[in-house]
Amino acid sequence: MPPSRQIILVVEDEAVIAETIVYALQTEGFTPVWKTTGREALAVLAKEPVAFVVLDVGLPDMSGFDLCRELRKRHAVPVIFLTARSGEVDKVVGLELGADDYLAKPFSPRELTARIRAVLRRSNGPTAPAAAPAGWTHDAAKCRISFRGKTLDLTRNEYRLLGALLAAPGRVFSREQLMTAAWDDPGASLDRTVDAHIKTLRAKLRTAGPDADPIVTHRGLGYALREDT
Ligand code: CA
């Protein structure tokens, strides 16, 4: 997709900073959409094929970290955090939540757009939940996933986990990213919790397609969904 059609969601409550970012993105040929609250940002994500999210950590209605955790339940869109605090703690927390990059204020607009381009090159652009590969149907409104015509009988965590994989076929998710996507309290879960759920998911998928193995293990990295099933 050409950059001019790529929507970049900017979530930032400070107008001066947001206007600088919006101007820089327009200059680079992107289509920026600026929102000042987490609630508004989630509404945009539910409707628009957002290619990238630029996310301020300190928002009026929720923290950027909470917003990231919330959007990760449904969207695999790349996220870059902006923070006023240049602490290692923020960086670690952000990356554990599934952020793709991190930038401390003050930063130059050019540095931000360069980072966005770098992440987009790695992640191959937008990943809307509807972009399920052949053989899959994901009805997000009914929280229902079908594979090869068979509706899968999934637990809540299995549904969220598979939903995250389905939102970005081919993308390798770390166990941490999958935990963030599927569990309300990722800290309470362990790597092997994800592994155990992948195992039960694979068993359920075999009931729909005995010869199918749509979830790929990337040793030492995590899991991905096959793009051709
Ligand atoms: Ca702020």
Residues whose N, C-alpha, C, O or C-beta is under 5 A from the ligand:
A	BS01	CA	D13 E14 D56 G58 L59
